[in-house]
Amino acid sequence: MKKLLTQASVAATALATATVALASEAPDSGVTEMNAGPGTFFLLLGGVGALGVVLWLMLKFMNRKK
């Protein structure tokens, strides 16, 4: 189990490093103004709420008595 966790952390670190390296080679800075209105805000808020519900359900199923 410890070996699996070590491999997973190494893979996550390598992925993060590769992502940063690719992002830094972009021809432009990528800083633009986003056209975000109330609809965008509420969609983002709804997504965060849905993620919270999914995590709550996962915890309920994982912590139940067998």
VEXDREN-2710 file (C-alpha; in Angstrom, 1 decimal):
% VEXDREN-2710
k/r/px/py/pz
1/MET/0.0/0.0/0.0
2/LYS/2.9/2.3/0.9
3/LYS/4.5/1.7/-2.5
4/LEU/1.2/2.5/-4.3
5/LEU/0.9/5.8/-2.4
6/THR/4.5/6.7/-3.3
7/GLN/3.9/6.0/-6.9
8/ALA/0.7/8.0/-7.0
9/SER/2.4/11.0/-5.3
10/VAL/5.3/10.8/-7.8
11/ALA/2.9/10.6/-10.7
12/ALA/0.9/13.6/-9.4
13/THR/4.1/15.6/-9.0
14/ALA/5.3/14.8/-12.5
15/LEU/1.9/15.7/-13.9
16/ALA/1.9/19.1/-12.1
17/THR/5.5/19.8/-13.2
18/ALA/4.7/19.0/-16.8
19/THR/1.5/21.2/-16.7
20/VAL/3.5/24.1/-15.4
21/ALA/6.2/23.7/-18.0
22/LEU/3.7/23.6/-20.8
23/ALA/1.8/26.6/-19.5
24/SER/4.9/28.7/-19.2
25/GLU/5.8/28.2/-22.9
26/ALA/2.6/29.8/-24.1
27/PRO/3.2/32.6/-26.7
28/ASP/1.0/35.1/-24.8
29/SER/0.4/35.6/-21.2
30/GLY/-3.2/34.3/-21.3
31/VAL/-4.4/37.1/-19.0
32/THR/-7.7/38.3/-20.4
33/GLU/-10.9/39.7/-19.0
34/MET/-13.6/37.1/-18.7
35/ASN/-17.1/38.0/-19.6
36/ALA/-18.7/36.7/-16.4
37/GLY/-22.3/37.6/-15.6
38/PRO/-24.6/36.4/-12.9
39/GLY/-25.4/33.3/-14.9
40/THR/-21.7/32.2/-14.8
41/PHE/-21.5/32.9/-11.1
42/PHE/-24.6/30.8/-10.3
43/LEU/-23.4/28.0/-12.5
44/LEU/-20.1/28.0/-10.7
45/LEU/-21.9/28.1/-7.4
46/GLY/-24.1/25.2/-8.4
47/GLY/-21.1/23.2/-9.5
48/VAL/-19.5/23.7/-6.1
49/GLY/-22.7/22.7/-4.4
50/ALA/-23.1/19.6/-6.5
51/LEU/-19.5/18.6/-5.7
52/GLY/-20.3/19.0/-2.0
53/VAL/-23.3/16.7/-2.3
54/VAL/-21.2/14.1/-4.2
55/LEU/-18.5/14.2/-1.5
56/TRP/-21.1/14.0/1.3
57/LEU/-22.7/10.9/-0.4
58/MET/-19.3/9.3/-0.8
59/LEU/-18.5/9.8/2.9
60/LYS/-21.9/8.4/3.9
61/PHE/-21.3/5.3/1.9
62/MET/-17.7/4.8/3.0
63/ASN/-18.5/5.3/6.7
64/ARG/-21.5/3.0/6.9
65/LYS/-21.6/0.0/9.1
66/LYS/-21.2/-3.3/7.3
END
